[in-house]
Amino acid sequence: MHDDVLDPGRAIAAGAAFGQLACALPGGGLLISSSRLVEFNVRATILLAPGLFRLDLTPQEETLGLLTRPLADHPVHWRAEQSTWDGYRDAGGVAPLELHGLFELPDGPLACWLHILSFTDRDAAAVHFVAKAELRVPSR
Amino acid sequence: MRRVSFRLPVDDKEELLDALMPLLPAGVRERPLDGGEVELATTAAAPPPRAMLEAAVGRPLGGWREEEVPDDWRDRRAMFGGGGFLVAGRVLVRSPWDPPAEPGVLDLVLERGGGGFGSGSHATTRMCLELLLELQPSGGAADLGCGLGTLAIAAARLGWAPVIAVDRMEGAVEAARANGARNAATVDWRVTDLESAEVPLAGLLLVNAPPPVHARVASALRADAAGAPRTDLPAAGPSAAATPALGAPRHVIASGVVPAELEAVASDYAGAGWDVVATRAEDGWSAALLEPRGA
């Protein structure tokens, strides 16, 4: 199970249409990353971890819709950094949005760290996103 | 640019999007339709072909439409909308680039600027408008933390008068003043920091602001109830003498708080003799209508 969901080739193929990159992490794990310019009120997939989750973002002028869509039935728990809830509106700040996920897979847990940077371009009524996810077997 | 749109049943939407979203880099704009369907539209220089999307979902995509559309988003907004928010079917909050409201709907045109808040895209603004629509306009109103001026403008257009609106951000007040003029709303706009200045009171208080501002408003209401001298305006200014009294406080519409914060905010108001009489919750945010106990 871990081998499947941590396979960079599988992640690249799944996200090929939107230019997702993937590679193995030193010490084990998977890094997936992607960037996108998304118009206000449009929902777009930013990251896709096959067998685990898809991350969709819907930027609006004053808020950000964020959906971590599970792609399997395994239990998953997400939590966000407190700063994440306030960060998107703060045009002067460059702090990333961060989420931490824990997937309970049959062969053991898998931790996910999501990291999303955004830059709002009001003249284009759109938001630039750079997102990455690190997936690793948590250290005991 | 080309725009492709099609319809999906609402009940199957998320499952079908599992197959479609990875194939639509430009994303989708959703529009609810009657009959349990939703329209999805994507706009790109080269949208994926219909056959590819239908193969991905394993079924025909109903209502398929493909058309050439303007490159500039403003022109596309004028054609298709997508930046407006209809509240309770009675008020449309939109940008200048969105199509106007249907007849009979109050059309509020808001342009962002100065870092101001209140374009209608945030749940707190919409919930405050919903609660505002439940009240019969009678007397003065004060928008405390007005941002772009949305609530003050709506109150004025609905018949509350006089209306005062304050914000600590000069740029926001400037944008709000322009929005007021754009919507022919008579509002006295002021730059005031409610964390330090005296809080102006009115028959209706619109407070879409963080908890510390609510604490200040509750404190001002408590002092008012105890018979302290009233400060209807934050400071003497050029128009202060011409601004009539804003009336005794009768309603507070409070938002800008998450559910976990609402209890403490309600407790502040309860200490001033005010009780929650209606609440709203949307998208992880809360709003409440409060009135003096026994009113």
Interface residues (C-beta under 8 A of the other chain):
Chain A: A14 G15 A17 F18 G19 R36 V38 E39 F40 N41 V42 R43 A44 T45 L48 R54 D56 Q60 E61 E62 T63 R69 L71 R89 A91 R122 A124 A125 A126
Chain B: E14 D18 M21 P22 L23 L24 P25 A26 G27 V28 R29 E30 T43 P48 W73 R74 R77 G82 G83 R112 G115 F117 G118 S119 S121 H122 A123 T125 D283
